Amino acid sequence: MDVYSNDEDRQESRRGSARERQRARNERRSSMVAPTTSKARRPQQPRLPIKTQIDPAGRFSERAARARLRVSQGTAHLSGWRRAATMRLHDVWWRVSHDPRFLPRTLAVIAVLFVLFGGFHILSGRLFPNVWTMGIDLGGLTYLEAETQLREMWERDLRITLVDGDRAWEVSPIELGLTLDTRQTIDAARTVGMAGLPFGYGVLPTVSLNFQAAQNTLMDMLDETKIDPYNAGYRWEDDQLVGVEGTPGRFLDVALTMAILQDDLAEIVDAQRLHLAMTVLTPDVVDPTPHLAQAQQIASGQFLLNGYDPFIDEWVRWTTDAATLASWLEAGETSLLVREDAFAPFITAQNNMLNQADEARVRFIDANEAVATLNAAFANGESAVDMRIRYRAWNYVVERGDTGYRIAFKTGIPFFRLLEENPSRDWDALLNPGEVVRIPTWDITVPLDPVPDKRIVVDIDQQYLVAYENGEAIRHWSISTGINAAPTSPGIFQILDHHEVAHGSSYTLCSANGCGQWEMYWFMGLYEVIPGLVNGFHGHVLLPNGRLLGDGNVGRPYTLGCVMSDTDNAEWLYNWADEGTIVEIISGQFDPQSDVGRHAYDFARDVNARAHNNIVNNVPSIQQVVG
């Protein structure tokens, strides 16, 4: 027999299931709720009278009692939330365990939401959430938005930090030769899908490297990143000079750093951090004690530094304090040496003081020469050094009427030196006012170490020579300089060498049978006219025909550029003037440069004026002749 159930039966069945669930829920609640009195009311927290609260010191404290009351009420409130959450979880678990349709329905809802979420991002062309690259969250961005943001960040904001220990430098990606491929980077982020949920997913950027540009940037940073090794040195602590042990230095290894950059390019860009590969440089000397006594002697006394300018015959003297002097000292293998990086600021400061703002010629002390001079002084136990003041090349502005030879005479530089300094200039062409001619350093005419206490001044206009020692004129006489066709060059020169007898010649002595030669006695070289041809001092000149040049006379131009004295004076000058003695040749085109040069200028004119007056006074008058 067939049995049919009507609607009432089905409703009764559902009511039965509901009663079962309600019964189970009540049983769970009864197990969790404490029994109460017959009169149901909200549980109350026990509360003592406020006056009975006692603080730790044993005194009544109303504030402490109220604080404890608030804490107990908060704890009860939190416990209520916990009970409610626990009940909800139990209820859900009951549904999962007793209703086989609950879990599939829940999972189906989640799946639908997931499909809708994914479909939205796919159809709208947006990247899935929580996908990162180089610190930028690309999630939710369209392809174009992500590309724009990456490009702006790359060109404007991104910096790669170059790190060496606690030191750091920042460079742009362009400086490091890096190029970002935004499209490939975004494509890589797209392929991640929803792997970024919920914890995030990092995508390495796609980057290319210009090796030469990156290498050039690192090469430019060599000096900036370098730490020189510190050789053992010395410093004052209170009134005691103490030794300081040497420490190692660091030097950027460009090749190894480039290898690291190439191998880990994407990771370095993503982290925006590149650890530089450094080479450790060990100091030459670590122990300062072997030279401590010598350092004490030098640093405790006064050390003088004297700068000498041979062109203007000027001394400049400097001293320094004990702390600065101690900082210059470093221990060498056999003696004390100058610590160059500590000494360099002193040289820079003195060079700034040597020059006036409006001077065309710039004076300076060569740092390498100064260091070598101080090292020699330390090794010899000396307490003073002499340093030479030098000149830099400078620019001369052409004036109306200037020629190459005139510029050479005005600046005190032999003409062929101008040719060497200005190789592209056509000296046969006219010079226009305002043009610039490069003048070589004056030091080119004074190649030897100067002798400061002796100086020879030659006055071309007065045909006169004055010899000075320690600033005093000790001897003087008339001389002969070059004729107009072969003039003597004015300028600052020095004695280069000595030859008791020298030979010379000229095209005027040449014939079909060869060129004749003349002999010059007591010759001392001064300057080159052209390479290999030297003008200098000498005595009488014996010509090939047996006669003396100028018939043995001086006092007017006779030579082809040399400075000729009579034989006795030439021999005295030859024996007195050391190699390196400065010779100042002045003229109407080249003014005296030193105090003794200005003295000689006045002295020669005074001597010649008196000689001229004596000649005039000794000429008999017409009346005397007639009488």
C-alpha positions, 0 to 999 in steps of 0.5 A: 500500500502506498503511503503519502505524507501531506504538508502537515506531516512535513511541517511536523517533521521540521518542527521536530528538528527545530525542537531538537536543535533548541534542546541541544542548545539549551543543554549547552547553555545549562552546562555553561551558566552557573545556577541562580536563585529563584529570583532571576536577575543579572549577576552582580560583582561583589562590591565592598564598601568604598571605605573598606578599600585599603592601599598597600601602605595600609591606608584607606584609598577611595581611588584604589577601590574605584580602580579595582572596581573598574577592572573587575567590571571590564573583566566581566564584560570581556568574559561575556564577549568570549562566551558569546563567541564560543556559543556562535562557534559551537552553533556553527560546528553543530550546523556543520556536523548535523546539517550536511547541506550547510558546508557545501552551501557555504563553500559554494557561496565562497566560490561564487564570491571568489569567481566574481572577485577574480572576474572583476579584476580580469575583465577590468584589466587590473592587477590582483591585490597585494602584488609588490615590486621595488616597494610599490603595491601594484594591486588594483592598478590597470596596466597603464596606471601601473606603467605610469607609476613605475616610470615616475618612480624610476625616473624621479624617486628611486635611489640605489643606496651604495653601502660600505659598513656604516657609510652610504651613498645614493645614486640614481638608476640612470647614474648606475646605468640601469634601465627598467623594462616596465612592460615585462615587470608588469607582465610578471606581476600579472602572472602572479594572479591571486598569490598575493592574498593574503600575505603579499607577493613580491615580483622582481623587476626586469632591469638591463645594465649599461656596463660602461655607465655603471663602471664610470660611476663607480670609478668616479667614486674611487676618491670619495669612497677611499679611506687611506690607511693610517700609518702610526702617528702622534697627537698631544694629550694634555701636555704629553705627546703620545703615539697613535697606532696605524689602522687599515684603509679601504679601497673600492674594488670596481671590478668585483662590485660590477660582478656583484651588480651583474649577478644580482641585478634584479635583487639589488634593484628591488632592494634598492641597495648595493653592498660595495666590494672593498679591498682592505689596505694595510698601513705601512707602519703600525707601531709609533714607538720607534720614532716617538722621541724624535717626534717629541723633539720636533713637535715641542719646538718651533718649526719654521717654514720659509717660502722663497720667490726667486722672481721678486726676491721675496721671503714669506715665513710661516709657523704653526702650533704644536697640535697641528705640527704633531698631526703632520708627523707619521712614523716611517720605516726609518724616520719620521715622514709628513702625513700628506693628507694632514699637511695639504690643508696648510699648503692650500691656505698659504697658496690662497694667501700668496695671491691678490685677486687682481693678479694675472700671475698666480703664485703657489707652493708645490705640495709634492715639493714641500712634502719632499723638503719636510721629509728631508728636514725630519730625516736630518733633524732640522727645525726649518725648511725652505720651500720655493714659491712657483708661478702658474702659466697665465693669459696675456691680453694683446695690446695695440702694436704687440708682436710676438717678440714684443710680448716676449720682452714684456713678459720676460719669456724667450720668444721660442717658449711662446711658440711652444706654449701657443703651437696653433698660433700663426705668429706671422699674422697680425695680432689683434687687441683683445686676443689672448696669448698663453704665457708659460710659467716663469719657472721655465726660465729658472729650472735650478734651485735658486741661490737666495743670497746672491743676485745679478742685475743687468740693465740693458738700457744703461749697459750696466751690471750690478752684483748683489750679495745679501741685498748689498751691491758688492761690485758693478761695471759696464757691459755690452749686450746684444745688437738690435738684430740679435737682442738680449732677452729681458727676464728672470734667469739664473746661472745654468753652468760654467765653462772657462772657454766656450765657442760660438758662431754665426751665419755672418761667419759662414762662407763656402769654406765653412763657418768660423768660430769665436772663443768666449772666456769665462762663459756662464749659460743663462737661457736658451734662445732656441733649443741647443743655442744658449746666451750667457755671460762671458768676457772678451770674444776672440774672433776668427780673424784674431781681433776682439769683438768691439775691439775689446770695448764694452759699454754699448751693444756689441754681442749677438745676445750674450752679456759681455764684460771685460776679462777681469770682471768676467773672471771675477763673476765666473768665480763668484756666481754659483749655479742657480744664482738669479740674474734679473735682466731689465729694460724699458720693456721689462721693469725691475721685479725685485727691490735690488732690481729697482736699486740697480735701475737707479744706481746704473743711471746715477753712475752713468750720469756722473760719468757723463758729467765728468766727461763734459766737465773735462772737455776744454772750453773754446776760450781755453782752446783759443787761448 
